[in-house]
């Protein structure tokens, strides 16, 4: 029996969305993150576009380059947006929407 070796679309979506979000939050371009990780800009781009299946070693390298945990890269995207909504507004006391 042949095993399915492709990650689920949900896992790819989580990785790509969180990777782009964390990269942008740190002010890195794809090229800058690639330099930090020893990867090409094209490699970073393909991961963010959900076009590449990555190894555990690559995930560890991305975590080091983004100074984040594995959990940060794979957290549910909805949880990220919920946390943003609950975060205090820097200009006031209301929650962001």
Secondary structure, DSSP 8 states (H G I E B T S, - for coil): -----S--HHHHHHHHHHHHHHHHHTT--HHHHHHHHT--HHHHHHHHTT-----HHHHHHHHHHHT--HHHHHS-HHHHHHHHHHSB-TTSSSB--
